[in-house]
């Protein structure tokens, strides 16, 4: 008998919409906090609304609420799931991983494995996609957990942004040099290091050059592998994201499955408009 295994993600994972709509996937919305009102990421505020309002106010973000986590666990159990694979963005960028763990540890209804991906946005999302694909193929709980461990060690996220204003404002600057960008018109290439902390690995004279540098980084990371997932995300700039997708397609980097979309509001708060990102998750 096939095990019923659920996948939990936080909304910062930017898991593709087609997967969020699958049965057995539960997304925990981050909180988007303005001076006058709090919102739930992608529940009652969209990425477009966040980006459109950034010039007026840069909101803060916070963890999914305890009530939200408890409701999702109750819903999961009511839907017949007793095993959970939990995927979170880097614990060095958000406290969601540890906060969710406190609920899972105290809930005797479930057998679970919780994973700190040490990635952000679609980098974490691709790991969750890989897990869901294996679940739908009928793999066992232990097999899925082992595969997730592998994916975490063989995943990468790169993104290029035109300004560091928003990372600084949100206190997420990490190891990214604050002198990059601004008046120099230098666009930093940022990734998550082995500890899941933002770090710059290059800088480009403009976003167009930044995309070409990311293409080279992707090429080096993938090597001769063909068994991988790949995604391009953008921050309120579908045209720029589309150009990155074209660069990848021209070089034949489409993997087992390719995704394209806008990064969600929780990340958008910290990066601002204009971001172009690429993530790769190796499967074997």
C-alpha positions in Angstrom: 0.0 0.0 0.0 1.4 3.4 -1.0 2.2 5.6 1.9 0.3 8.9 2.2 3.0 11.5 2.6 2.4 15.3 2.7 4.9 18.0 1.8 5.0 21.2 3.9 6.7 24.3 2.5 6.9 27.9 3.7 5.9 30.5 1.2 9.5 31.8 0.8 10.2 28.6 -1.1 8.3 29.9 -4.1 7.2 26.4 -5.0 5.6 26.6 -8.5 1.9 27.2 -8.5 1.1 23.9 -10.3 2.7 22.0 -7.4 1.0 24.1 -4.7 -2.3 23.0 -6.2 -1.5 19.3 -5.9 -3.1 17.3 -3.1 -0.8 16.7 -0.2 1.1 20.0 -0.5 0.6 22.6 2.3 2.1 26.1 2.1 2.6 28.1 5.2 2.3 31.8 4.4 4.9 34.2 5.7 3.5 37.4 7.3 4.0 40.7 5.4 3.9 43.5 8.0 3.0 47.1 7.1 2.6 49.9 9.6 -1.1 49.9 9.3 -1.9 46.3 8.4 -0.5 42.7 8.4 -1.0 40.4 5.4 -0.4 36.7 4.7 1.9 36.0 1.8 0.0 35.1 -1.3 -3.2 34.7 0.7 -4.5 38.2 1.0 -1.6 40.1 -0.7 0.1 39.4 -4.0 3.7 39.8 -5.2 2.5 42.5 -7.6 0.9 44.5 -4.7 4.1 44.3 -2.7 6.3 45.5 -5.5 3.9 48.3 -6.5 4.0 49.6 -2.9 7.7 49.4 -2.3 8.3 53.1 -3.1 5.8 54.1 -0.5 6.7 51.6 2.2 9.1 48.7 2.6 7.3 46.2 4.9 8.8 43.8 7.2 8.4 40.0 7.0 7.8 37.5 9.8 7.3 33.8 10.3 4.1 32.0 9.6 1.9 32.3 12.7 1.5 29.5 15.2 -2.2 29.4 14.5 -1.6 29.0 10.8 0.9 26.2 11.3 -1.6 24.4 13.7 -4.5 24.8 11.2 -2.3 23.3 8.4 -1.3 20.4 10.5 -5.0 19.8 11.5 -6.0 20.0 7.8 -3.2 17.6 6.8 -4.3 15.0 9.4 -8.0 15.5 8.4 -6.9 14.8 4.8 -5.6 11.4 5.8 -1.8 12.2 6.0 0.3 10.9 8.9 3.7 11.4 7.4 5.3 14.8 6.5 8.3 15.9 4.6 8.9 19.5 5.6 11.0 21.8 3.4 12.1 25.2 4.7 14.3 28.0 3.4 17.7 28.5 5.1 17.5 28.7 8.8 20.1 31.4 8.7 17.7 33.6 6.7 14.4 32.8 8.5 13.3 31.2 11.8 10.6 29.2 10.1 12.5 25.9 10.1 13.0 25.9 13.9 9.5 27.3 14.6 7.8 24.7 12.5 9.9 22.0 14.2 8.5 22.9 17.6 5.0 22.1 16.3 6.1 18.9 14.6 7.9 17.6 17.6 4.9 18.1 19.8 2.4 16.5 17.4 2.2 12.8 18.0 -0.1 12.3 15.0 2.8 12.5 12.5 6.0 10.9 11.5 8.1 13.6 10.0 11.4 14.7 8.6 12.2 18.4 8.6 14.8 19.8 6.2 16.7 23.1 6.3 17.5 23.5 2.6 20.1 26.2 3.2 18.6 27.8 0.0 16.1 30.5 -0.6 13.1 31.0 -3.0 12.9 28.7 -5.9 16.1 26.9 -4.9 14.1 25.5 -1.9 11.1 25.2 -4.1 12.8 22.8 -6.5 13.9 20.6 -3.6 10.2 20.4 -2.6 9.2 19.7 -6.2 11.7 16.8 -6.3 10.2 15.4 -3.1 6.6 15.7 -4.4 7.5 14.0 -7.7 9.0 11.0 -5.8 5.9 10.8 -3.5 3.6 10.7 -6.5 5.8 8.0 -8.0 5.0 5.9 -4.9 8.4 6.0 -3.3 8.6 5.3 0.5 8.9 7.9 3.2 12.5 6.9 3.8 13.4 6.9 0.1 11.9 10.4 -0.3 13.8 11.6 2.8 17.1 10.2 1.5 16.5 11.8 -1.9 15.8 15.2 -0.3 19.1 15.0 1.6 20.9 14.4 -1.7 19.1 17.3 -3.4 20.0 19.7 -0.6 23.7 18.9 -1.1 23.3 19.3 -4.9 21.2 22.5 -5.2 22.2 26.0 -5.9 20.4 29.4 -6.2 21.9 32.4 -8.0 20.3 35.8 -8.3 21.3 39.2 -9.7 19.7 42.4 -8.4 20.1 46.0 -9.6 20.3 47.4 -6.0 21.1 46.4 -2.5 18.7 49.0 -1.0 16.1 46.4 0.0 18.5 43.8 1.3 20.0 46.4 3.6 16.6 47.7 4.7 15.5 44.2 5.6 18.7 43.4 7.5 19.4 40.4 5.1 22.6 41.7 3.7 24.6 38.7 5.0 28.0 38.5 3.5 27.2 40.6 0.5 29.4 43.6 0.2 27.5 46.8 0.9 29.7 48.8 -1.4 28.5 47.0 -4.5 25.7 48.6 -6.5 24.3 52.0 -6.1 26.0 54.7 -8.1 28.6 52.3 -9.5 25.8 50.6 -11.5 27.2 47.3 -10.4 24.7 44.4 -10.1 25.8 41.8 -7.5 25.5 38.1 -8.2 24.3 36.6 -4.9 24.0 33.0 -3.7 23.6 31.1 -0.5 26.9 29.7 0.9 27.2 26.3 2.6 25.7 27.7 5.8 22.7 29.2 3.9 23.9 32.8 4.3 23.7 35.3 1.4 27.1 35.9 -0.1 28.2 37.7 -3.3 30.2 35.7 -5.8 30.5 38.3 -8.4 29.4 41.7 -9.7 28.4 42.8 -13.2 28.2 46.0 -15.0 24.5 46.0 -15.4 21.8 43.3 -15.3 22.4 42.1 -18.8 26.0 41.2 -18.0 24.8 39.7 -14.7 22.6 37.2 -16.6 25.5 36.0 -18.7 27.6 35.5 -15.6 24.8 33.4 -14.0 24.7 31.4 -17.2 28.4 30.6 -16.8 27.8 29.7 -13.2 24.9 27.4 -14.1 27.0 25.7 -16.8 29.8 25.0 -14.4 27.4 23.7 -11.7 25.5 21.4 -14.0 28.6 20.1 -15.9 27.6 17.0 -17.9 24.6 16.1 -15.7 21.2 15.8 -17.3 19.1 14.6 -14.3 18.2 17.9 -12.7 15.4 20.5 -12.3 15.9 24.1 -13.2 14.0 27.3 -12.7 14.1 31.0 -13.5 12.4 33.6 -11.3 12.0 37.3 -11.6 11.0 40.2 -9.4 8.3 42.2 -11.2 10.3 42.0 -14.5 9.0 39.2 -16.6 10.9 40.5 -19.7 14.3 40.3 -17.9 13.4 36.8 -16.6 12.4 35.7 -20.1 15.7 36.8 -21.4 17.5 34.6 -18.8 15.2 31.7 -19.8 16.2 32.2 -23.4 19.9 32.2 -22.6 19.4 28.8 -20.8 17.3 27.4 -23.6 19.9 28.4 -26.2 22.5 26.4 -24.3 20.2 23.4 -23.8 19.8 23.8 -20.1 16.2 22.6 -19.5 16.7 19.6 -17.3 14.0 17.1 -16.5 11.6 19.9 -16.0 11.9 23.7 -16.3 10.0 26.3 -14.3 9.5 30.1 -14.8 7.7 32.5 -12.6 7.7 35.5 -10.3 9.3 35.3 -6.9 6.8 35.8 -4.1 6.3 38.8 -2.0 8.2 37.6 1.0 11.4 37.5 -1.0 10.4 40.6 -3.1 10.4 42.7 0.1 14.1 41.9 0.6 15.3 42.2 -3.0 13.0 44.8 -4.6 12.0 44.9 -8.2 14.3 43.8 -11.0 15.7 40.6 -9.6 16.5 37.7 -12.0 17.3 34.4 -10.4 18.3 30.9 -11.5 18.1 27.7 -9.4 19.2 24.2 -10.2 18.5 21.0 -8.2 20.3 17.8 -9.1 18.3 14.6 -8.7 21.0 12.0 -8.8 
